[in-house]
Amino acid sequence: MGILIDSHAHMYVSDFDIDIDACMQRAADAGVALTALPNIDSGSIERVRKLMDTYPKQTIGMMGLHPCSVKSNFQEELSIIKAELDSGKYHAVGEIGIDLYWDKTYFQEQVEAFRMQIGWAREMDLPIAIHARDSFNEICEVLDEEYTAGLTGVFHCFTGSIKDAERALAYDGFYLGIGGVATFKNSGLGDVLGQIGLSRLVLETDAPYLTPSPFRGKRNETAYTVLVAEKLAEITNTSLKDVAEKSTANARKLFKLNA
């Protein structure tokens, strides 16, 4: 099959405290050679760092402020995040973006935080991992202004239309993160991915959330990346080996990993 990369999983959260060693072993056994860990806010930094230190060959980290954690004190949070990012240990700025699903109270602050973190990514030559829940157009409005040649990234948990996909991929160097939603019976994502093909896709789980079928409703984990890969092979009428090779090559390019 070839190796897989889970480009987005919160394997450091408390859901995995009891059996993280077993989870990481299952990931290795399933062919998931690397898992990228997106940060949430100042409260999750230590957990991200600890998992990176415990599994240095199986994990890489991202550092950013999640839009759902953007509140009135977001400038203070950003200063903490930036200090950690400056350590040079991280492979991306993330998870960042705009979320208008849960709460629109701090929309303007989310936009400002998003812009600032895009600026960091440009300065540090790092990709960005974008959270765009109920905010795809707002995200693109910011990117239209902030995008410059060399900026790269991934639209995490992409679930949009073919028109959305084309708009996202119009930013050269950007990818779509495809996870468990692709396995959901009525998601409609299969039709979109069938038209797009594999050239700009990366795999993800978003563990412990969005568990793919047939385990939907249970805790997700990075080992389930293989279920997403299998579904993509079916959707694109290609082999699992081809999905693994292309998605892994894309993830390695995205995160600027050595060959």
N, C-alpha and C positions, 0 to 999 in steps of 0.2 A: 504493500500500500504506500509506503513512504511515510515520512514524519509529518505531523500536523503541528500547527501553532495556534493556540487560543489567544487571539489578539485582545481579549477584554474579559477579565474575570475577577470578581472580588473574593478571591479565595482566602483572604486574610480576615474576613469578618467573623463574628462570634459563632455563626452557624456551623463553622468548621472546627471549633476549639476541641471538640471531643475526638475527632478522627482525621485531623489534617494529614497525618503521616500516611494513613491508609488511602486517603483521597489522592495524594500526590503519587503514591505507588500505582493506583488504578490509572491515573493519567499516563504514567510512563508505560504501563502495560498496554494501554490503548493506542500507543504511538504518538501521544501528545508530548512532544519534546520540550516545549516552551510555553509558558503562560505569562501574559502581560497583565500587570496589576495596576488598575487605575485608582488614583487616590480620590478621596471625597472632600476632606477638609482637614483642619489642623488636628482634630481628634483621631484621625485614622493614620496619620503619618507613621507613628511608632509601629503600628501593626503591619503596614506595608513594608517598612524597613526590616522588621523582624523576619517576615516570610522570605524576603529577598536574601537575608543573611543565612537563613536556615536552608534554603534551596537555591544556592547561587547558580547552579547549572540548569535549573528548571524554571526559573522566573526572571523577569525583568520588570522594572517599575516605571510608572508614570507619576508625575507630580502636578496637581492642579486643584482648583477649587470648583467643586460640582455646583451647578446653578441652583440646586435645591438647598444648598448651604449658604447661598448669598443672602445675607440679611443686612441690617443697618450697620453692622460692624465689619462689612466685607473688606474694607481697606486694611484693617488689622489682620484679618485672616489671610489676605493676599500677601502681606509682608512676611508672615510666617511661612507660607507656601514658597515664596520666592527664595527665602533664605535656605530652605531645604533643597530646592531645585538647583541652587547655586553650588551644591555639594558635588555636582557632576556625576551622580550615581544613576541618573534617570534617562530613559530612552524616548520620552515623549512628555508633552504638556497635556495633562488630562486627569480626570474627565472634566471637560469644560463645555460651555455652551449656554443654552437658554431652555428653560422648562416652563411652559405655560399650562401644563396639565393640573398640577397640584395647587399652585398659588401664583397669582399675577401681581401681588403686592409690590414685589421688588423687581419688576420687569426692567426698569431703567438701570437699576444697579447691576442686574444680570448682564445687560448689554455692555455696561462699562467694564465689568469684570472680564467678560469675554474678550473685549477689545484689548485690554491690558495683557491678558495671557497669550493672545495671538502675537502681540508685540514681543513678549519674552521668547516665544517659539522662533520668531524671525531672527532675533538677536543671537540665540543659542543654536540655531540650525537644528531644531528639533521638530518633529511632526506634532500635530494636535489631534486629540481624540475628542470628537464632538458629540455632545448629548443634545439631541434635537427633538424633544417630546412636545407635540402640538405647537411647534415653533419653526418648522422647516423654512418657511418664507422669511421669517425674522432672522434666522441664522444666515441665510443666503444674502439678505440685505446688508448684514455686517460684513460678510466675506467679500461681497462685491466691492466694498470700500477698502477693506484691509488686505485683500489678497495681492501678493506680489510674487514674481517668479522665484521659485525656490521654496516657497511655503508648501508644505505637504501635510497630509492628515487623513483621517478616516471618519466617515459618518457612522458612528457607532449605532448598532441596532437599527439599521435601515429597514423601513417597512413601507416605503412610499410607492408611488406610481412610476410608470416608465418615464413620464415627464419629469418627475422629481429626480429619478436616477440620472437622466440625461443632464439635468441642471447641475447636480452634484459632481458628476464626472467631467463637466466642462472646466472645472478647476484642475488644471494639470497637476499630477502628483497626488491626487486624492483617490481614496478607495471607499468602497461600501463594506461595512461590517455586517456579516450575515450570521444570524444565530438561530435559536430555537423556533422563532416565529415562522421560519421557512417550512417547518415540519407541521405546522398547525393546519388542520383540514381546510378551513375557510378563510385563510389569511389573504389569499389572492397574490401572495408574493411569488409563488412559483411561476406564474405567467410572466411577471416582470423579469425575474432572473433568467427565465428561458430565453428572453429576447436580448438580455445584456451579455450573457456568457460569463466566462471565468476571468477574463483579462484584468479586471479591476476589482476583484472581490477578495476579502480576507475573512477567515472564519473566526467566530467568537461564541462564547456561551453566556456571558453576563452573569455567571454563577454568583450567588445562589438563586438568581431569578430566571424567568423565562425558560423553564426546563423544556427541552424538546420532547415530542412524542417518541416513544410510548410512555414516558415518565412524567408527562405534564401534570402539574399539581404537587409534585414532590420537589425536594431540594435539588437544584441543579449543581453540577460540578464540572470541572474542566475536562474530565475524562469523556464527557458527553459530546465533546467537539466532533468526535467520530460520527455521531448520529447526524449532525448537521452536514458533514462531508458526504455521508451516504445519501442524504436527501438531495444535495446539490448535484451529485452524480446522476441521480434519477431525473431531476429537473432538466439538466443540460444534456442528457443523453450521452454521457461520457463515462469514463471509468473512475473508480475511487482513487486509483493511482494518479490519474490526471488531475483530479480535484486537489489531492494532497500536494502534488508537485507545484501546481500553479498558485494555489493559495499560500503555500509556505514561501515560495519565491516572492510573492507580493508582500507578505508580512516582513520578511527579511529586508526587503527594499524599503518598506515603510519605516521600520525601526532602525534602519542603517546598521544592520548587523553584519559582521564579517562573514564571508562565504565559508 
